[in-house]
Each structure stands twice: as C-alpha cells, then as structure tokens.
Amino acid sequence: MNYEEGSEPSVQDGEPLSENGHTESHGTVPVRAGRDLAAEGMFEYGSRVGFWRLMRLFQDRGLPLTVFGCGLALERNPEAAAAIRASGFDVCSHGWRWVKHYELSEAEERDHIRRAVESIQRATGQRPEGWYCRYGPSVNTRRLVAEHGGFLYDADYYGEELPFWVKVEGQGHLVVPYSLTNNDGKLHGPAGTGDQWFSYIRDAFDLLYEEGVRGRPKMMSVGLHMRLIGHPARAMGLQRLLDYVACRRDVWITRRIDIARHWVATHPYPGHGLNER
C-alpha cells in the first residue's frame, strides 16, 4: 500500500500546482498552475477513507502488508501512523516527499533520505528497513541509501522477479525488485473496473503459481494506492484477489521485509562478482 497522500506536490508546500496523479483526473484533466481543489479532495479521500478500507480488507483476513510510506504524509496523519504502528505491517521508505530523486543534487538527495528515515521513525515508531523512490531513482540513490546505512534492501529496480545481490562500495547490497505491472494504476487504463483488474492480476498470479509448482517459484508485488483502489467498486476487485490468493496452497503472502530477511538467510551474499542471483 502506497501511503503518499499529504506528501504530494501542492501550492501549500511551495510547488506551483496541485498533483492529480492516480485520481479521477489522472490523464484526463490538464495539470494547471495554482490550486486544484478537486484534486486535493481526491487525495484527501485516500487518507480519510481509502486507507481505512484497505486496512480492514487485510486485517479482517489476517493478511500482512507492506506500506510504502512517504515520511511527510505519515507525519500529517498521526491516526493512520498509529494504526500502522499497531498493525504489525512494515514500512518501506517511499521518501520524505513526493519528489523526483533524479532531479535532486547529491547533497539534496542525501538530505531527503535522512529526512525520510527520521520522519517515518517519528510517525510510526519503526525505522524503515527498505527503500523505494517515489519516481525512478537517480544514479546516486543506491549508493546514498547504502551510505546512510540501516537499510536491509532497496526496491528501486524493475528488471527481475526475484531478489538479488549487488556490490555497492565494496559491500553486498540486496535488491528486492518491484513491479509497476501488477499495480492498481491499471485501473486508469486497460482494467477499468474492479472485476477487470482482479482478472488481470489473477492471470499474473496463476502463471507464476504454475511456474512455482514446476520448480521455479517467483515473487509477485501488487501496488495499491489508497485514493485509487480504495474506492468501493475497485476495492471489490482487491477483495476478490485477496480471497482467491489466500485459498491457494503453498503461497507465501508476506511483508516485503520478510522476503528480504528470508533471502539474506537462505541466499546470503556470495562475496564475489556483481548481480549474483
């Protein structure tokens, strides 16, 4: 679950316009200078309504969840931060603010990483052990994440379906890749309804499940945005998916941090070469 609402570009926070990404205006209404009160309300829906609906869907089923949390967004909603703290869900740092890290200077990016960690720890009581940029990373991000220390992994990579090791400044660094394919962003495109989205994600799951039965297990990440799939008709698609996956045998539904810890314990850094898998 991406907790971003409250960290997005806004006139109140010094940007020239209001963000409308992954809202009902996404891709249909031109972004204009100045405040967009409609877009602001759609973001607020995510933190006021969508967040709690997604929490209930997972908690009612006893299923774990990873929160990709933007520090400033969590700070601005202490009730949500407290609910995450009490849930047992882990928080992967999604940055301090919703910014393009590849447009930051090295010093600015280093400061944003520090702020994100401190902000999330203040808000939720837990230090994030994973890192994932809101947009694509810069050429410096992985090195700066490793330099900051305290992270078990980063998720800033889309080219794999299993974790793998890289060498950063002579040390092993774990990458737990992410995917934008199995994402509720598809509700803005080919999957317009909750049922279409469920069918799309179910097909991805079924193929990976078949491959796993044949001895080639894989990891599947599903990205959820509170202001998007948190709406009732779309949330029905998520409900169907959770119930479908949970009834299948030999499937590990888990937090991202648990995948990272499992990989470290089962496939430790080999200590030689790059991109060891």
C-alpha positions in Angstrom: 0.0 0.0 0.0 1.4 3.4 -1.1 0.9 6.0 1.6 1.6 9.2 -0.3 -1.4 11.5 0.4 0.0 14.5 2.2 3.4 14.5 0.6 2.4 15.2 -3.0 3.3 18.5 -4.8 1.0 21.3 -3.7 0.8 25.0 -3.7 0.6 25.0 0.1 4.0 23.2 0.2 5.7 25.6 -2.3 5.0 24.0 -5.7 3.2 25.9 -8.4 0.4 23.4 -8.8 -1.6 20.6 -7.3 -0.8 17.0 -8.1 -3.5 14.9 -9.6 -1.7 11.5 -10.2 -3.8 8.4 -9.7 -7.0 10.3 -9.1 -10.2 10.6 -11.2 -8.5 13.5 -13.0 -5.4 11.4 -13.9 -4.7 11.7 -17.6 -7.9 13.5 -18.4 -7.7 17.0 -16.9 -4.6 19.1 -17.9 -2.4 20.0 -14.9 -2.7 23.7 -14.4 -0.9 26.3 -12.3 -2.5 27.1 -8.9 -4.5 25.1 -6.5 -6.8 22.3 -7.8 -9.3 21.8 -5.0 -10.9 18.8 -6.8 -7.6 17.0 -7.0 -6.8 18.0 -3.4 -10.1 16.4 -2.3 -9.3 13.2 -4.2 -6.0 12.9 -2.4 -7.8 13.5 0.9 -10.2 10.7 0.1 -7.2 8.3 0.1 -6.2 9.2 3.6 -9.7 9.8 5.0 -11.4 6.8 3.5 -9.3 4.6 1.3 -6.6 3.9 3.8 -9.1 2.6 6.4 -10.8 0.4 3.8 -7.6 -1.2 2.7 -6.5 -1.7 6.3 -9.8 -3.5 7.0 -9.6 -5.7 3.9 -6.2 -7.0 5.0 -6.7 -7.1 8.8 -10.1 -8.8 8.6 -8.3 -11.6 6.7 -5.3 -11.7 9.0 -3.1 -10.9 6.0 0.2 -9.0 6.2 1.0 -5.8 4.2 3.9 -3.6 3.4 3.3 0.2 3.5 5.4 2.2 1.0 5.3 5.3 3.2 6.2 8.9 2.4 7.5 10.4 5.7 5.7 13.8 5.5 2.4 12.1 4.6 2.6 9.8 7.7 3.6 12.7 9.9 0.5 14.6 8.8 -1.9 11.8 9.7 -1.0 10.6 13.2 -4.1 8.4 13.5 -3.1 6.5 10.3 0.5 6.3 11.5 -0.7 4.9 14.9 -2.8 2.3 13.1 0.2 1.2 11.0 2.2 1.0 14.2 -0.4 -1.2 15.9 -0.9 -3.4 12.8 2.4 -5.2 12.6 2.7 -4.1 9.0 6.2 -3.0 7.9 7.0 0.4 6.4 9.4 0.7 3.4 10.6 4.3 3.0 8.9 5.9 0.0 11.0 9.0 0.5 10.3 12.1 2.6 8.2 13.9 0.0 6.8 13.0 -3.4 9.7 14.3 -5.5 11.8 13.2 -8.4 15.0 12.0 -6.8 16.8 12.0 -10.2 16.3 15.8 -10.3 18.0 16.3 -6.9 21.6 17.1 -6.4 23.6 14.5 -4.5 23.5 16.7 -1.3 19.8 17.3 -1.7 19.1 13.6 -2.1 21.2 12.7 0.8 19.2 15.1 2.9 15.9 13.7 1.6 16.9 10.1 2.6 17.9 11.3 6.1 14.6 13.2 6.5 12.6 10.2 5.3 14.1 7.9 7.8 13.7 10.3 10.7 10.2 11.3 9.7 8.9 7.7 9.4 10.5 6.7 12.6 8.9 9.6 14.4 5.5 8.9 13.0 5.3 5.1 13.2 7.8 4.2 15.9 9.7 1.9 13.5 12.7 2.7 11.4 12.2 1.7 7.7 14.5 -1.1 6.6 13.6 -0.9 3.0 13.9 2.0 0.4 11.8 2.7 -2.7 11.8 6.1 -4.6 8.5 7.7 -5.4 9.7 8.1 -9.0 12.7 6.4 -10.5 16.0 6.6 -8.6 18.9 8.8 -9.5 22.3 7.4 -10.5 23.3 8.1 -6.9 20.3 6.7 -4.9 21.5 3.2 -4.2 25.0 4.4 -3.1 23.4 7.0 -0.9 21.0 4.5 0.6 23.9 2.2 1.4 25.9 5.1 2.7 23.1 6.2 5.1 23.0 2.6 6.5 20.3 0.7 8.3 18.5 -0.5 5.2 18.3 -4.2 4.5 17.3 -3.7 0.9 16.1 -1.3 -1.8 13.3 -1.9 -4.3 14.4 0.5 -7.0 14.6 -2.0 -9.8 12.0 -3.4 -12.2 14.0 -6.0 -14.2 13.6 -9.2 -12.1 11.1 -11.3 -10.3 13.4 -12.5 -7.5 15.7 -10.6 -5.1 19.4 -10.5 -5.9 22.7 -9.1 -4.6 24.8 -6.2 -6.0 28.0 -4.8 -4.8 27.9 -1.2 -3.6 31.2 0.5 -2.5 32.7 -3.0 -2.0 29.8 -4.3 0.2 26.9 -6.6 -0.6 23.6 -4.9 -1.1 20.2 -6.6 -1.5 17.7 -5.6 -4.2 14.1 -6.8 -3.8 12.7 -5.7 -7.1 9.3 -4.1 -7.6 6.8 -4.1 -10.4 4.6 -1.4 -11.9 2.8 -4.1 -14.0 0.8 -5.7 -11.2 -0.4 -2.3 -10.0 -3.8 -0.7 -9.5 -2.6 2.0 -11.9 -4.0 -0.3 -14.5 -7.4 1.0 -13.4 -6.6 4.1 -15.4 -6.0 2.0 -18.5 -6.8 -1.5 -19.7 -8.6 -2.5 -16.5 -11.4 0.0 -15.9 -13.4 -1.9 -13.4 -12.6 -3.8 -10.2 -13.5 -7.1 -11.8 -11.3 -6.4 -14.9 -8.4 -5.6 -12.5 -9.0 -8.7 -10.5 -8.9 -10.8 -13.7 -5.7 -9.2 -14.8 -3.9 -9.7 -11.5 -5.3 -13.2 -11.2 -3.8 -14.2 -14.5 -0.4 -13.0 -13.4 -0.7 -14.9 -10.2 -1.9 -18.1 -11.9 1.1 -18.2 -14.3 3.5 -17.6 -11.5 1.8 -20.2 -9.4 2.1 -22.8 -12.3 5.8 -21.9 -12.7 6.3 -22.4 -8.9 4.6 -25.8 -9.0 7.1 -26.7 -11.7 10.1 -25.7 -9.5 10.6 -22.1 -10.5 9.0 -20.0 -7.7 8.8 -16.3 -8.1 7.9 -13.1 -6.2 4.8 -11.1 -7.1 4.4 -7.5 -6.0 1.0 -5.8 -6.2 0.9 -2.0 -5.7 -2.1 -0.3 -4.2 -3.0 3.4 -3.9 -5.5 4.4 -1.3 -7.1 7.1 -3.4 -7.5 4.7 -6.3 -8.3 1.2 -5.3 -9.7 2.5 -2.0 -13.0 3.4 -3.8 -15.8 0.8 -3.2 -16.2 -0.7 -6.7 -12.4 -1.0 -7.2 -11.9 -2.4 -3.7 -14.2 -5.2 -4.6 -11.6 -6.3 -7.1 -9.0 -6.3 -4.4 -11.3 -8.3 -2.0 -11.7 -10.9 -4.7 -8.0 -11.1 -5.3 -7.1 -11.5 -1.6 -9.7 -14.3 -1.1 -8.5 -16.0 -4.3 -4.9 -16.0 -3.4 -5.4 -16.9 0.2 -7.2 -20.1 -0.6 -4.3 -21.5 -2.7 -1.8 -23.9 -1.2 2.0 -23.2 -0.9 1.7 -19.5 -1.4 3.6 -17.2 1.0 1.7 -13.9 1.5 4.1 -11.8 3.5 5.6 -8.5 4.1 8.4 -7.2 2.0 10.9 -7.1 4.9 10.2 -10.8 5.5 11.2 -11.6 1.9 14.4 -9.6 2.4 15.2 -11.4 5.6 14.4 -14.8 4.0 16.7 -14.0 1.1 19.6 -13.0 3.4 19.2 -16.2 5.5 18.7 -18.6 2.5 20.8 -17.0 -0.2 23.5 -14.9 1.6 25.7 -12.5 -0.3 28.3 -14.7 -2.1 31.0 -12.1 -1.7 32.2 -12.1 -5.3 31.0 -10.6 -8.6 28.1 -8.4 -9.4 24.4 -9.1 -9.8 24.7 -12.5 -8.1 21.4 -14.4 -8.2 
